[in-house]
Amino acid sequence: MNETNPDELEKIREDIQEKIIILKDNTESDEELEKLGNFESYFSSKIPKKEEKTKNKDLKNNLSFKDALEKDLNIDPSRLVGLTDGIFGMVMTLLVFGIALPELQITDYSTFLSFFTSLAPTIGVTIVSFVLISSFWVYHHEFIKLNKVNFPVLWLNIFYLICISFIPFSTSLIGNYSHFFLSEVIFGINILLTILAFLLLYDYTSKRDFLENHPSKKEKKYVHHTFLIIMGLTVIVNLLDFNISRRFIYLFLLVPIISTLRDIKYKMKS
């Protein structure tokens, strides 16, 4: 048997619908009106409008795509942790490489002392960045303990690692060109994006129940507040560091102290 053309089926549906309306207009009996109403509902459910069928089909396709995208992958979460640890180790090493030695040979003590003194700001910023990266590593290992992964988790974690990988570059900028406000802005944006990437990863994995510890609402609130404090500190430090004194960059050394104190306070309350 040949299938009915969708356009012909739509025309038949419209004709029947029109006749039902005419019958309802010419019927005075409540019982007949009820029967016609029931038939109309049954008919509409069996032969929906063409637009509705298309909409339902699109919705089904969208759901199928979303389900396929968020399907659990047969990947050991420890491999993702291993990649993360490796990237953090490389980034921490690259920070030290940003401290450049002089191209010319230094032969006397006074010149060496002068050179070493000129390196002091760069060394200071490198220490600050090292502490920040170490803090981000601690946050990842403390809060992102995965029991399974999917494609969004993989790419959110990679986005987090991309932000981490740019810290040596932004550190070099602020170490060598701190007198330009743009270098401060780039460093600040780098830290803010790293925080944002972590929160996106944390929120998604907790929502999908991919975390081993199954965090409570109270713990999620604690994590968000901690990172909001760090974000506020980043903005304040950048403004003070450029407008008042370059030494305000060392306020970032408060990050592990703030995190540790908040962690102790949270565990005592829990």
N, C-alpha and C positions, 0 to 999 in steps of 0.2 A: 504494500500500500504506500502511495506517495505521501510524503509529509505535507501538511498544509502550509502554504506560504505565510510568513509572519504578517505581511501587510493584509492578506485576505482574512486571516484570523482576527486581526485588529478591526477590520471593517465589520465582520460578523459580530464581534463583541459590542461595537458601537450600535449596531442595528438592534441587537437584543436589549441593550441598555435603554435605548430610546423607546422601545415597545413597553418595557417595564414601567417607565415614567408615565407613558400614556395610560396604561392600565391603572396605575396608582391614582392618576388624576380623575379617572372615570369610575373609580370604585368608592362606594359609600360605606360598605361594611368594614368594621374594625377588624373582624376576623380575616377577611380577604386581604386587607392592607398589611396585616401582620404576616400572612403567608407570603405575600409579594416581597415584603422586607426581608424575610428569612431567605427566600430564593435569591434575592439580589446579593445578599451577603455571601451566600454559598457560591454563587456564580462568580463574584468578584475574586473570591479566594482561589477558585480553580483556574480562572482565566484572568490574570492580572493585566493591567495596562502595559503597553510595550515599554514605556519609560520606566515603570516600576521593575519590570524584569531586568532591564539593562542596569538599573541602579543596584538591584540585589546581586546581580552577577558581578558588578564592579566591586561591591562591598565584600563579596566572597573572595574575589581575587586579591583584594587588599589584605584581608585577614590571612589568606594563605601565604602571602609574601611576608607579612609580619611574623607569622608562626615559624616560617622557614628561617627567617633572619635570626629569630631569638631561640632557635632550637639549640639544645645543649650539644656541645662538640665533644667528640671522643678524644680529648686532650687532657693530659695530666696537669692539674693546676700548678704543680711544683715546677714544671718547665717554664711557666710564665714568671714564677717567683725567681727562678734561676736567671732568666733574661733580665729581669728588673735589677737583681743584685749585681749582675755583670755591668749593666749600663751605669749604675750608681758608682761602681768602683772605677770605671774608666773616666767618668766625669770628675770625680774627686782627684784623680791623678792629673787630668788636664789642667785643673786649676793651678797647680804648682808650675806647670810648663808656661803659664802666662807671665811668670816673673822672668823677664829677659835679662841676660847678662850683657855687659857692654861689648860692643864689637871690637873696640881697641883694647890692647893689652894695658892693664894698670900696673905701673912700676913703683909708685910711691904710696906711702900709707895715707897721706892727706887726701889724695885723689880717691883712694879706695873708700875712705871714711865718707867722703862727700858723695860718692856713688851709692854707698849703702844707705846713707841718710835719705837720698832721693827715692830709694826703693821702699822706704817705710810705709807710705800711703798704699802702695800696691800690695805689699805684704799684709797690711791691715785688712784691706778689702778682701783679699784672698782668704784670710782666716774667717772673716764674717761669712763669706759665701760657703766655705767648707762647713761651718756650723749650721747654716741654713739647709744645705743639701743633706747633712747628717740627720737633721730634724725631719726632713721630708722622708728619708729612708726609714726612720723610726716610726713615723705615722703610717707608712705603707705596711710595715710588718706588724704593727699593733692592731690596725683596724681592717686591713684588707687580707683576711685569711679565707681564701676561696676553697669551696668544696666542689665547684664545677665552673665551667666557663662556656661562653658562646661568642659569636662574632662581635657584638657590641662591647662586651667586656674586654676582648683582645684589643680592639681599636681604641677604646677609652684609656686602657692602660698604656698603649703605645703613645697616645696623645700626651699623657702625663709624662712619659719618658722623653718625648720631644722637648717639652718645656724644661725639664731637668737638664737636658743636653745643651741648651742654649745659655745656661747660667755661666759657664766659663767665658763665653763671648761677651755677655753683658757685664760680667765682672771686669774684663779687660778694658771695656769702654769706660766704666766708672772709675777705674784705677788710673787710666791715662788721660782721660778727658773730663774729669769731674767738674771742671769750670764751665762746661757746656750743660745747660739744663736738659737738653735732649738725651744725653747719656744717662742722666738720673731717671728720666721718664722711661727709657728702654729697660733699664734694670728693674724699675718698679713694675712695669707691665709684665716683664718676665716672671717675677715672683707672684704677681696677682694671677696670671694665667696658670701657673703651676698649682696654686691653691684651688682655682676654679676647676682644673682638670681632676684634681684629687676628689673634690666634692661631687663632681658628676659621676666619677667611678664609684665612689662610696654610696651615693644615693641609688644608683642603678642596681648595684650588686645587693644592697640591702632590700630593695623593693622586690627583686627577683628571688630573694632568699638564697643567694649564692654564698653567703658568709657563714662560716662554721659556727660562730658564736651567736647568730640570730639576734642582732642588737635590738634592744627595747627602744621605745620612743624617747625615754629619758637619756639613753646613751647617744642616740642620734642627735638630740638637742645639744648635748655636751660637746660632741664633735663639731657641729656647725658653729656653736658659739666660740669654740677655741680658734677655729679658722677665721671667723669674722674679726676676732681680736687681732690676729696676725695681719689680716688685710688692712685693718685700720692703722696698725703700727707701720705698715709698709708705706701708706700714703703720708703719714705724719713725718716719718724719717726722711723721705724723699724731699719734702718741702723744707724741712729744717736743714737738711744736709746742704742744699743748694743756697738757700737764702741767708742762713746764719753761720754755720760752721760745718766743714767737711767731717768733723769728728762725730757728728750725729749718726753717721752710718753705723757706728758701733752699738747703737741701740738695738740693732738686730740680734746682738748677743743675748738679749733678754728673751728671745723666742723659746729656747729650750728650758729656761728658768720658768717662764709663764706656763708652758706646757706641763712641766713636771709638777708645779704647784697645783695646777688645775686637776691633773690626774690624781694626785694624792687626795685632794679635797673630794673629788668625785667618788673615789674608792672608799673613803671614810664614810660618806653619806650612804653609799650602797650597802 
